[in-house]
């Protein structure tokens, strides 16, 4: 069975378009990107003659097959070959329409939902339109969640989403990360 994972890319902001273009060439048409910053201490940066730079963080949902193709593309087209890199496995995606939208151009067949073994906690990642994170957190708190982290991100593929889902979507998104006990 072809499993799903979340691909997380952290890069300099000026190379964001190169990564998104590469991902699109492999059928990954929906990504969410936001800004971040490195945490290296000034002393370390000075030692290597580096400057503090803003980073881009790109999130995408990929099948295992697509990830293998992207990895080869990263090696061949962008000359990136970093051992130990990969993806974060997903145990589920809420809603068949959302799943179809996120994997539209990738060869993915729905199988049985997988479960992570022997984990005490899980990370929920919810993507909503800008301005709805309070409602998302209110619903999560009603189910026992203590809190979450909101990241403001820009989505790609919004014109396809409007066509696919039949609704108007804004590019600006909020990604809400909530750590919950697995038994909840």
Secondary structure, 3 states (H helix, E strand, C coil): CCCEEEEEEEEEHHHHHHHHHHHHHCCCCCEEEEEEECCCCHHHHHHCCCCCCEEEEEEEEEEHHHHHHHHHHHHHHCCCCCCCCCCEECCCCCCHHHHHHHCCCCCCCCCCCCCCCCCCEEEEEEEEECCCHHHHHHHHHHCCCCCCEEEEEEECCHHHHHHHHCCCCCCEEEEEEEEEECCC
